[in-house]
Amino acid sequence: MNSCVHCCYRRGCGFAVHRCSAINNFLFFTLSSIESFKYHYLHLEMLLLKRMI
């Protein structure tokens, strides 16, 4: 995120900002989907364990 703001200031806003925000959105989406996947996976594991006991 900081590097994107830095490149924006250095090159002057415009295309760089749009590209940076797109990269940030992509990273955020990827991280959030990984987190939700982890959560769902743990939830499934808990259900399976409960069934076994």
KASULTA-V701407 format. One record per helix or strand. SS is the DSSP state (hx for helix, st for strand). FROM is the first residue (numbers start at 0). LEN is the number of residues. If there is no record, write none. Layout:
ss={SS	SS}
from={FROM	FROM}
len={LEN	LEN}
This chain:
ss={hx	hx}
from={1	14}
len={10	38}
